[in-house]
Amino acid sequence: MKSDDPSPGIDRRTLALNLILLPFLSSTLSSSPVKAQTTPNAPLASWNEGAAKQAILDFVRATTDQGSSKFVPPEDRIATFDQDGTLWVEHPIYAQVTYCLDRVSALVEKKPELKGIEPFKTVLSGDREAMAKLSRHDLETILAATLTGMPVEEFEADVKNWLDTATHPRWKRLYTELTYQPMLEVLQYLRTSGFKTYIVTGGGQDFVRVYSQRVYGIPPEQVVGSMGGTKFGYDKEGKPFLTKEPKLLLNDDKAGKPEGIHLMIGRRPNAAFGNSDGDREMLEYTGAGDGARLMMLVLHDDAAREYAYGPARGLPNSKFGTFTAALDAEAKKNGWTVISMKNDWNRVFSFE
């Protein structure tokens, strides 16, 4: 039942996952860290006093006070979070892209005939400039080869092993250490207040589920992501297993996010957090509900401590994690809160 062919009968259109487009970019603006203005034991200690922090506190107070007209019963308290760029670093490339590229060498060991075939040849060369020029078709081939054709358990074990050793090129730390401390505090604060927290990501659902519990405290069943197909079968001993197949069931980006929320959660969120144009529909869907609502967007405007990209507010453009001027204008029109990484967070990572 286990296929070694990286791309048998693949509908390449369905493999065009938005999460892995061709993002080999970085930002170069500089900025200065902001001094802490909170006490360590206070809620949201890594947040500076200001409108963003107050919006979170006011929302929780209104939805959890039984005397409030905006009270939300505990069973209805739902908060959704994008992952890349909202909960952890997404530059210079997505972590899952790096995983796929790193997996090519192991794939070629099993199938040596791929060594001289593009795009595998380019990836094996280690030439970043050449890899940045790979076409969408090339990336689809790499995705098909590295994310499908193996049992689900084998994939999960491989991702875990990679996460245990792979480090970010800038900080030389594990990717799982590059979560935003202020957002971890929001997750915990909401859960302490009776909210159920979900990740709703354009990234691969199976990929994120490997580490969501230990990194974010979010169990696998509360991760909604881009979903690939699986096929049921039996091994030589008759043990049943699932094989990952090159078929896209849900592209969990843009309109796919509210669709995925309905499919997997079944309740409209009371709060939604994102950072890019890909999160717009999720925030719109959240805001369309009755009662108290909280919609927030992380703006990456701190190149000194993290990265700076937009192109909203004159920041450098980015082919992924894009925060456009149109999104910024919609946030202002609809009363969404834009979180300035530079001004609203007194620290970005736990190790600072």
Secondary structure, DSSP 8 states (H G I E B T S, - for coil): -----SSTT--TTTT--TT-S----------------S-TTSTTTTB-SSHHHHHHHHHHHHHH-TTSTT---GGG-EEEE--BTTTB---SS-HHHHHHHHHHHHHHHH-GGGTTSTTHHHHHHT-HHHHHT--HHHHHHHHHHHHSSSBHHHHHHHHHHHHTT-B-TTT-SBGGG-B-HHHHHHHHHHHHTT-EEEEEEEEEHHHHHTTHHHHHS--GGGEEEEEEEEEEEE-TTS-EEEEEEEEEEE--STTHHHHHHHHHT-S--SEEEE-SGGGHHHHHHHHTSSS--EEEEEE-B-TTTS-B--BGGG----SSS-B-HHHHHHHHHHT-EEEEHHHHBS-SSTT-
